[in-house]
């Protein structure tokens, strides 16, 4: 997902040029600079504004460019304290070195970098087997590819389901102009994008105030002859729960319905096989035809890398695959982009052979224990825990304040208090039809140790005490001040043209 930026007008940039009026007219003694001996902060560049809208006419020394940009980036949050994100923030030095060495490689150039392509194939094979892809029949071998993340992987999965449905409708001489897709209203926004971009109607099984996952019976009832497939999620964004893929599969089989299932295992694909291997959600179920997973989440690789696997070539129509030879060799391509770096694919291979199944299992079990420990502490502090524990969901804790306690502050005020202590713990409202529920979420990643968890619990206690000592008016004023003045909120109005849209789930329901 890429931030959409507006190019400011010349008048707007002129207004940004100086905070203090007539500052440029202040005469200082002429600066004499020795370009060789001046330190970064003794150079003329340290006394100038960093270029923002126009490329500078002249170059600057590499040491100065590095230092000034590095200083600018210190205003970002600490990735290890960002408990909102699933994205990996720690990798070993050895794999970082391998990835840095691969930075110049264009992954798509298979002729020039055949071993890198072979490494991708190894990863696809390992991941497909982890998802129990059928391997007993050479004519029905599973297919897969790397992507820049699960968003691209989901786009490819939706394209495949739509084209396969269209081909079937054409062969039957039926209308194929109104495809639809069934999903939970708690889907990640990339599913909305896929439906909008590829002109597929969205059919939602809505969450309720006590159910945050898809209802299998309701989902199947939404299926008709124009349904290209059902999306089931292994690890929802809101609460981390695993949806009951087996129940959906069994109902489809019982009713003899020809409707495929795509499993969005972006977050749970590298967790469930090691924590709850007995859970049936993957290719063991006959209706599951494709699965996506993010390597840069619990696959333990820096962003961005994802994977998508199809049960067999039957579910990846030939007309979607392009054969090209202008990079020096014949190759098949099914991607939304073309050029991309090879580093993340190499990083994924390193993690899988370095850790092995036992290593991944050890990490995921530790994360699960830490999440359960955090959940227990938050319950003691009076929170209602909404996520599943003991491995029945992702290693995260979703929780909310207990309304019975009659507090004069909400989850958003608490999030602001934690932000002042360096923690990024998101507060948000639930999915449509349950959007009245405010909640918070802590994602437990590999580098979130028990010791760091204890520090977070102490800061939760301190934040609750601080807010408890403030009256309602003080809380509101403080929240307004934080929203108005923090750096991350300044970007909210960059795209006024696109405000108040009504096509997304958030636009329709204000969730």
Secondary structure, 3 states (H helix, E strand, C coil): CCCCCCCCCHHHHHHHCCCCCCHHHCCCCCCCCCCCCCCHHHCHHHHCCCCCCCCCCCCCCHHHHHHHHHHHHCCCCCHHHECCCCCCCCCCHHHHHHHHHCCCCECCCCCCCHHHHHHHHHHHHHHHHHCCCCCCCHHHCCEEEEECCHHHHHHHHHHHHHHHHHHHHHHCCCCCCCCEEEEECCCCHHHHHHHHHCCCEEEEECCCCCCCCCCHHHHHHCCCCCEEEEEEEECCCCCCEECCHHHHHHHHHHCCCCCCEEEECCCCCCCHHHHCCCCCCCCCCCCEEEEEEECCCCCCCCCCCEEEEECCHHHCCHHHCEEECCCCCCEEECCCCCCCECHHHHHHHHHHHHHHHHHHHHHHHHHHHHHHHHHHHHHHCCEEECCCCCCCECCEEEEEECHHHCCCCCHHHHHHHHHHCCCECEEEECCCCCCCCEEEEEECCCCCCHHHHHHHHHHHHHHHHHHHCCCHHHHHHHHHHHHHHCHHHHHHHCCHHHCCCCCCHHHHHCC
